[in-house]
């Protein structure tokens, strides 16, 4: 080890990733895109191959006191499939590596794999490889996915153009509110195990957290409608952060209309109950795994009747100027940390 | 969770993997091989794609008290490349996911990636994706690799035929002896931190443990010599266990000659010092990451002068009868747990 010691905290997770990525260079002619998009892109001749990986750790990404193993298995596959969807690709094969401690029973492993198999069936992918090992502490799941896309259909983060329309699938902020509710109930339960959880009427946001879907349905519907997005990303970190990625990589800006943000009624109620504000949840809540994409204005008529897709704003030529147009007709900068009426 | 609880220990790691794999079925026409070989095989049209994944956990697969981070990064890539080599393929792209606790400094992460980059350079692969996250306990590295192979050049575990020659690259048992020595020195050091480690003249076996190479060199040399193995596997679990895989999947048996086993002098000395027996180390020591393969007898002249390849036995038509022909002209069954003169 070197003599100097720099704490990771001094860089932050984002700073550390930037430091790692800065040193990565690709050399092979068939490596089209390395790090920096939802998936790596590999030239296969007639089409592109897509490769992505995601890891889920107990205590960091999930809490088994409220996360059923079956849902966890499903989610591990879904979030990887979502990375292929974001390239406008089709997922084909996945590998699953798990490490688990003796705390888990054989039945628990069966449950986890039930969810994995259910997701493989839903998204039409084959589980083709893996690694099973013991762990000294808790559970971890590492999934890699291989997918494909026709060369003229691939969508990168960097293709958004001024005047393109900004669209999002489904609704926003629900997964984050679901997590907040589950964590609140866990605290209540730990303080008094006799208390019944107060989750009635909150099934939708809880499901958003525990069993996210990859939006392959929308990928197929866009293709059927003849619409090719100019840019796309999946919403893992939240609309604000992921829109900033699109704008930075495309060299553009964006206006988002507050009133157009699709927010479910349960997200409104939960956000109010927890004093968080539904718009904040929609902008900053992560893990919705919806798709954020841009289309040329001429495509609007082809998707406007699709109830799964909302038009939420448009792209401007103001590089990295990403603004929320509020209901009070103010324009407020959106930052990766969210937005702030005081700004 | 179900009401019954079956402990994982009651199945064992091998039993658990069998249970998981039994439920896995593949459905897509482009999935040629799923679980059961060194890599999954994907039909890309003109050629096959290869996909494999391996995970390394602190405290399970490595001990940072004696494992330098740079070597660890190198090893994480090498063992994945080795899975592609075992299919007679060429590795192209890798993804690396790491999780680490605050115990690690930024400089430590730099060292780890130095090793990763060195291996990517040595094996001519591009690092194209990853995931960096925090961990509550220790370090873990999950690598996935994508490779390619011409359709008529792929080698599976299941292609060995009676009378084929059994060959192995490099030498055997060294990585295991290196690990035993490092663990012994750790115990000595923990009992008395003033003691100097006694590792003089043991550099080769220690390097075998800390910095294994994937034998891509031999893959290129076989191709150059015009030799196509009929079956191949990489030696991660040890010769005995991996030869049994080839025999079971090919429906054949094998005779291995004790006197032909390539064992380095340092492995002999270390094995003697530790009362383990060099042949036991060669048969059962894991992590050498050499290649075990079979070739038709007609290929012998084409490889006999390659100093990296040893002829160690031959394939028989006696299904699953895998025997060690000892120097005393006895024939003793080789089992996954090794072999036993008392058998």
Interface residues (C-beta under 8 A of the other chain):
Chain A: X1 X2 X4 X5 X6 X7 X8 X9 X10 X11 X13 X16 X17 X19 X20 X23 X24 X26 X27 X28 X30 X31 X33 X34 X35 X39 X40 X42 X44 X45 X46 X49 X51 X52 X53 X54 X55 X57 X59 X60 X61 X69 X92 X93 X95 X97 X99 X100 X102 X104 X105 X106 X107 X108 X109 X110 X111 X113 X117 X124 X125 X126 X127 X128 X129 X130 X131 X132 X133 X134 X135 X136 X137 X138 X140 X142 X144 X146
Chain B: X1 X2 X4 X5 X6 X7 X8 X9 X10 X11 X13 X16 X17 X19 X20 X23 X24 X26 X27 X28 X30 X31 X33 X34 X35 X39 X40 X42 X44 X45 X46 X49 X51 X52 X53 X54 X55 X57 X59 X60 X61 X69 X92 X93 X95 X97 X99 X100 X102 X104 X105 X106 X107 X108 X109 X110 X111 X113 X117 X124 X125 X126 X127 X128 X129 X130 X131 X132 X133 X134 X135 X136 X137 X138 X140 X142 X144 X146
